[in-house]
Amino acid sequence: MTEAVGVTRKRGVWQRMLEFDSRHPLLWNLFPIFLFTAGGCVGLVGIAVAEFRVQYPLIQALLVVMLMVPTIWRRRYPFAVLLSQFVPLAIMIPLGLTIDETAGFVGTAGALSFTVVLYNLVLRRPLRLLWWAAAVSVAPSLVDWFVNYDQTVGSFLGLFVPTFLYFGLIVAVAMLVRTRREFQHSARDQAAQQAVTEERNRIAREMHDIIGHNLAVINALADGGAYAATAAPEKAKEALEAIGRTSREALGELRRVLSVLKAEEGGELELAPQPGLSDLDALIQRVREAGLPVTVTVTGEPLPLSENQQLAVYRTVQESLTNVLKHARGVRRATVTIEYRDSGLSVTVHNTGNRVDEAGTARGLAGLSERAAAFGGTMAAGPEALGGWRVALWLPRDGEERR
């Protein structure tokens, strides 16, 4: 999903946390230890006030270290960290340190480490491991039930129902975050793919317009030069010179278009300007040299047009005249009418030749329609009742480029 141009979305707490994590991953890996340490300091004060006696204090301190330190690697190796909890559990269960009345700090450490490890397992690893995680979680609880509890239905339900509910809550939260993250990744991938497709289509349009037009002009000049080679050598020389100019201009335009791709790969971008209204005279002159009489009429007060709008006008005239050279037969003449109005710009290209059915693909005309639609305009093309072919472009005055 793309945001409107010029609108800045305020970063939320979650986004800031992700940014902090990307800059300081080690601090975020140590966060559960920091959290437990802060809570432990508060707990020590409570123990001192209540004069509560902690069983096996040194062993509990060692178990806390064994439970909390592996969580540093919870994001990279969550399942391995989950398995590592078997070691402290193998010590806690025989000593009865899993019972609430005696657990003390080690019980809190076990719950916190289990929470963050299971969360990261669901978030970052294939979901098939979830079944193994459930088995790994249930196995120590079964042993604990046999060792430290009466084997009754009440004790079984009292131990396992809260365990299952807590397990399900962690999995549900992790799945919610995972689904949201995958959706965001998918949206970014789709946006990137759309951008690539749009850029590919834009380059394809540019390449079609440049190559199609210039080859048509060169072909017409070559035919005229070959015809005049024996009868009028000077005309043949002029045709060859025009072919040289046209080919050099075509190579220059192709180099400019392809430099965009080169720049994306780390090369140097050529900053040659795109053709615009000021280049129409040179375009018309090339077409005339190729043997097509062209009349140009401009009316109205010129409007301020962006570079891309001027490029759309230029490509429309270029494609239309190219089609006349390539596909029209018989007596051919073309008329280009540019009319500036208060509401927008109208560009019409009309020719008197008879258009043949073998006119090739409609890629060029489709490209012109896309250019016009980008500015809220329209492009219409088709045969006229009295013969000939007409291409009409309309760009509204307040048309803004749509991205």
Protein Blocks (a to p, Z undefined) as FASTA:
>chain_A
ZZdehiacdddfklmmmmmmmmmmmlmmmmmmmmmmmmmmmmmmmmmmnopacehkllmm
mmmmmmmmmmmmmmmmmmlmmmmmmmmmmmmmmnopmbfklnmmmlmmmmmmmmmmmmmm
mmmmcfklmmmmmmmmmmmmmmmmmmmpccdfklmmmmmmmmmmmmmmmmmmmmmmmmmm
mmmmmmmmmmmmmmmmmmmmmmmmmmmmmmmmmmmmmmmmmmmmmmmmmmmmmlmmmmmm
mmmmmmmmmmmmmmmmmmmmmmmnopacdfbdcddfklmmmmmmmmmmnopacddddedj
dddddfklmmmmmmmmmmmmmmmmmmggcjddddddddddfkbccdddddfbdcdfkloj
aklmmmmmmmmmmnopacdddddfkgpjdddddddfklccdZZ
